[in-house]
Amino acid sequence: MTLSNRVALAGGAVVCAALLLASLIIYPSLSAGLHHQHDSVLITAADKDASKLLAGFRTKMQALEREGTPLAAPTSPVTVGSTQLQFIVPPVTSGTEGDFIPVTAKDVQVARGASPAYFQDATFKGVNYRVYTAPLTAWKGALVRALIPQSVVDSTLGPLAVMLIVITACGTLLAVLGARLVAGRVLRPVRRLTETVEHITATQDLTARIDVRGRDEIARLAGSFAAMMTAVEESVRAQRQLVADASHELRTPLTSITTNLELLSEGPGVADPQAPALVEQARTQAEELRSLVNNLVELARFGQQDAHTEDTRLDLLTERVVARTARRSPQVTLRTDLGACMVHADPDALERAVGNLVDNAVKWSPAGGQVLVAVFPDGTVTVTDEGPGIPAADLPFVFDRFYRSPTARSLPGSGLGLAIVKQVAETHGGTVATEPLDRGLRMRLSLPAAP
């Protein structure tokens, strides 16, 4: 998960927690307030509304009694505004049902004045009610019940709960989107810095820079990175210049020494009989020194600039390398198994790498031995020799620069040929590997095959 997404999720989580906490405080508070408000309405209805209703009822009773017509007190709930009132006239006895919930022993105690008025939640005919039971002050021994449906409260709390859920969800979503936009803008210099680092890693282009303005921590990081890259670029440039200058200075005397030795070996009248052997030895050492210088230059310059790459027939290139090596190494038989293969690479660097593999196999092969060079359609070149092989302890280091096993130090070479092979392979996105055999060694160079 990217840093921007983590920041967005963290911001959304904080806002969600805040809104959820606010909802958990607001909803119970409003619920308690509404219930308290309705309880106050029930108390008022049982006190004032019941007295007015009972006064009018008594006046009507008295008028009918004078006319000789009796009238019984109503026991069914009577609607008064938003509430309903039920009168329970004396004698109040436990178990009486009437047109509402039955009378309990506690109701009897309230009617006698032995217990205070109280609230209760009751269900009658599938409807939930909030009920307030109190003694009727205008009629001794009588009870009054003020009741209101719970749906009145639920009709207010239900939309409130939905509204709080919607606000929490929408607020969280907006917070995530807002945090994502802000994080993307704030972290944009970091993203550009990361892209620059990845570009440098992939291309080895030390001239890449990132321009970040400001005085914050990110701007300071970008400035420090630019300063570091400038120092690294100067160091690499100085190193390459040193190698180039050194190679130039070394090549001139090497050429002069080689030329003088050739003239000396061809000249007549050499007094010392050992002179020809000494001259030949000096020429051999000069050639080894020339090879070392060339390898150093190759390692220093390869990859310094964009190489010329093109579609190259790996089998034809390998065939040329084998033919050239066979002419100068008649003591070893070179066999080939070349399958058609196309790769996209620098042909000069690739020819140098394949040549180093073949030369290494020839160097380690005994006189009269055979070297098999094979090319496969998947972009792989294998070189198999019949030499003594490489000890297991030396296998991890054969492609390191200047590494030479104890058994190879008596033979010509600088320890850079296989390092060049590895560098060429990695530059082209390929790999190198060694495969010990019962007799000899197989080295493998693998490059991505072109479509």
N, C-alpha and C positions, 0 to 999 in steps of 0.2 A: 504494500500500500504506500502511495506517495505521501510525502510530508504535507502537501496541501490538503489531501483528503483526511489525513489524521487531524490536522488543525480544524478542518470543517466539522468533523465528527465530534471533536472535543468541544467546540463552540456550541454545536447543537445539543450535546449532552448537558452542558451547563445551563443553557436556556430552558431545556426540557425539565431539568430538575427544579429550576426556579419556578416555572409555571405550575408544575405539579405540586410543589409545596404551597404555592399561593392558592391553588384550587382546593387542596386539603384543608386549608384554613378558612377560605371563603365559604365553601359549601356547608360544613358543619355549623359555622357561625350563622349563616342565613337560615339554615334549617331550624336551629335553636330559636332564632329570633321570630320566625314565622309561627312556630309552635307556641312560643310565649305570647305572641300577639293574639293567636286564636284562643288560647286559654283565657286571656283577659277579656276577649269578646264573650266567651261562655260565662265568665263570672258576672259580667255586666248584664247579660241576658237573664241569668238566673236570679239576679237581684232586682233590677229595675223593670225589665220587660215582663218578667213573671208577675211582679206586683201589679203593674198596669193591667195586664191581661186578666189576672184574678179579680181585680176590682171591677172591671167591666162585667166579668162573668157573674160575680155576686150580685151586682145591680140587676142583672137580667133574671137571676134566680129569685130575688126578692119580689120582683114584679110578677113573675109567674106564680110564686107561692100565694100572693094576694089574690090572684085569679083562681087559685085552687089547682094549678097544674104543676106537679113536681118536676124538677129538672136535675139530673145527675151530673156530677162533675165529670169533665172529659178526662179520659185516661190515655188516649192516643196522642202521639206527638203532634204539636201544632206548630206550623211554620211561622216564624217571626223574623223577617229580614233574611239574613244568611244563616240563621240558626233555627233549631227546632226545640220546643219546650214540651215536656211531659209532666203532668201533675199526678202525684200518687197521694190520694186523700186518705185520711185515717178511717179505719185503723190500718196501719201499715204492717203487713205480716210477711214473713219470709216465704218465698216460693211463689208469690203472686206473679203471673206472667204478663197479663194485659196485652197490649199491642207493641211491646218492645221487650227488651231483655228482662228476665225475671228479677224480682226483688231478692236481695241477699240479706244475710244476717247483719252485714255491715251497714246496709241501707236502713235497716230497722234501728240500729244504734244511732245513725245520723238523725233520723226522724225524732228520736227521743232526746236528742241533744247530748248523748253520751259520747259521740265521736264527731270530729270535725268534718267539714265538706272535703271531698276528694275527687281526683281525676282518675279516669280509667279509659283504656282502649277496648272497644267491644265491636263485635261483628253481628249484624242482624240482616238476615235475608241476603247474604253475600256482599253486604256493604260494610266497610270498616268505618267506625265512628270514633270521635273523641268525645267523651261524655264527662260532664261535671255534675255531680250529685250534691245537693245542699238542702238544708231544711228550709221550709217555706215560712218566712217570718210572719206573713200575714195570716197564716192558718196554722195554728198550733197542732203539732203531730203530723203535718203533711210534708211531703217531699216534692222537690222540683228537680228535673233533669234537663240540663241544657246540652244539646248535642249538635255536632257539626260533622259532616263527612270528611274523612281523611283525604279524599280526592281533591278537596279544595286546596289543601297544602301541597299534595303531590302535583297538581296542575301547575304550581309555581316552581317547585323544586325540579321537576322533570326537565323542562326547557333549560333551567339553569345548569343542570348537569351536562346536557348536550352542548350547551354553549361553552362551558369550561373545557370539555373534551376537544371541541373544535378549535378553540383558542390555543390550547396546549399543542395540538397537532400542527396547526398552521404556524404557530410561533416557532416551533422546533424546526419545521421545514424551512421557513424563512431564515432562521438563524444559521442552518447548515449552508444554505445557498449563499447568504451574505458572507459567512466566514470563508467559504470556498473562494468567492470572488476576491475578498480582501487578502486571503493567503496567497492566491495566485499572483496578485499584484505585488505583494510584499516580497514573495519568494522568487519573483521573476529574475532578479540578478543572480540568485543562487542557481536557478535553472540554466541561465546563460553561462555561468561559471562552470557548471557541471558539463554542459555541452562542449565548452572549450577544452576542458580537461580530457574528455572522451575523444575529441578531435585530435588533440596532441598525442594521446595514447595510440590511436589508430594510424595516424599518418606520420608521426615523429616530426611534425612541423612545429618547431620551437618558436616561430615568429607569431603564432596566434596570440591574440590579446583580447581582453574584455574591457569595455569602457563602462564603468559604473560611476555615476555622479552622486554626491552626497557626503555626509560625514558620519553616517551610522556604522554599526558593526559590519554590515555586509560590504559597504563601500571600502572599509579598512581591509577586510579580507581580500577583496578583489585587488586593491592596491598592493597588498603584500604578495599576492600570487603573481601579479604582473612583474614586480621587482624580482621575485625569485626566478621567473621564467627568463627575464633579461640576463640575470647572472648565469643561469644554466646555459643559455644560448651563447653568451660570450665565452664560457668555459669550453663548450663543445667546439665553437669556432676556433678558439686558440689551440685546442687539441688537434683538430684536423689540419690546421695550418702548420703545426709543429711536425705532424707526420709527413705532410706534403714537402715541407722544407727539408726534413731529414732524409726523405727518400731521394729528393733531388741531389742533395749533397753526397749521399752514399752511392747513387747510381754512377755518377761521373768517375770517381776513383775505381769503382768496380769494373767499369768498362775499360778504363786505362790498364788496370792490372791484367784483365783477361787478354787484352790485345797484346800487351808486352809478353805475357807468358806464351801465347801462341807463336809470336815471333821468335822467342827464345827457343822453343821446342823445335822449330823448323830450321833454326840456324845451324851451319856446319861448324865442326871443330870444337865441340864441347869437351873440355879437358876432363871434367869429373864424370866418371861413368854413372854415378847416381843422379846426375843432374836431370836426365829425362824423367826419372821416376818422381823426383821432387817437384819438377815443373807440373807434371800431370796431377800430382796430389794438390798442388796449389791451385791449379785450374778447377779441380773438383770442389775445393773449398770455396773458391770464388763463385762458382755456379750455385752452391748451396746458399751462400750469402745473398746472391742475387734473387734466388727463389724466396728467401726469407723476406727481403725488402718488398718484393712484389706482393707477397701474401699480406704483409702489414698494410700496404697501400690499398689492397683490395678490401680488407676488413674495415679500414678507416673510411673509404670513400663509398662503399656499397651502401645504398640507402640514404646517402646524403642529399641527393636530388631525386626527383621522380624519374624512375628508370623507364626506358622505352620498352613497352610490352606489346606483344602481338601474338596472334595465333601461331603456334609453333608445333611442327611435327616432332614429337618427342622421340619417335623411333628413328627418324632420319638423322636427327641431331646426335643421338647415341651411336648410330652407325658410323658417323664421321669421327667421333671421339675414339671409338674402338679401332678404326683403321689407322688413325694417327698413332695411337699407342702401340699397335702391333708392329709398326715399322721400326720403332725405336726399342722394342722389347722382344727380340726374337727368341729369347730363352723361355718364354711362356706362351702357351697356346691360348688364344682368345676365341671363345665360341659365343655365338649370339642367338637369341630367341626373341626377335623383335616383332611385337604385335603393333598394328597401326594405332596411334594414339595422338590426340591433339590437346595441347594445353595452351593457356594464355599466360605468357611469362616473358621475362627479359631473356632473349636467346643467348646473349653473351654470358650472363651470369649463370644460366642453366647449363651451358656447355662447360663452364669452369667447374661447376659442382659435380656434374657427371664425370668429367675428366679426373677430378680429385678422387672420386670413389674408385675408378678403374685403376689409377696410378697406385692407390693404397693397396688394392688387391694384388697388383703385379709385384709390388715391393715385397709383400709377405709370401708370395707363392714360390715354391722351390723351383729350381731349374727343371724343365720338362713338365711342370705342372700345368693345370688348366684353370682358366677363369671364365665363368659363364656370366654373360651380361644379358638380362632379359628386360623387356618392356611390355607392360600390360595395358589394356585399353582403359583402365580406370585411372591412369596417370601415375603408375608406380614403376620405378626402375629398381631392379635388384642386381647386385653384383656379388657373386659367390666365388670364393677362392678355396684353395686346398692347403692353405698355410696352417701354422700352429694354433690359430684362433686367439682369443683374448681371454685372460683369466676373469673369473666372475667378479672379483673385487675391482677390476678396472673397467668393466662395462659401463657403469654410470658416468664415467668421466671421459669417454673416448671422443666426445664432440666438444670438450672444453678447450679453450685457447691455451696453447703451449703445453698441453698435457701430453706426456709421453710415458708409456709404461716402462718399467725397468728393462724389459727385454728389447725395447725399441730404441734405447738410447745409444746403442752401438751402430744403428743404421742411419743413413742420411734422412734428413727431414727436420722440420721446424715445429711440428705439432700444431700447425695452423690450417692444414688442408681440410680436415674434417670439420673444423670450426666454421670454415667458409661454407661447406655443404649445409650445415645446420642453419646458418644465417640466411642463405639463399632460400632454403625450404620455408623457414618461418616468415620471411618477407613475402612470399607468394602464398601464404596460408596453408602450407604443407607441413609435413613431419619427416623426421629421420629416425631410424631405429636399427638396432643390431640384433642378429639372430644367431646364436652359437649353434654349430653343427658338430656331428661326431668327428668330422674332419674338415677343418676350415671354418669360415665365417661368412655369413650373408648379411650384407648391408642393404637397407631399404630406404629409398627416397620416394615419398608420396606427395603428389601435387594434385589439386583439383582439376579434373578433366574438363576441357571446354565442351559446351553442348555440340 
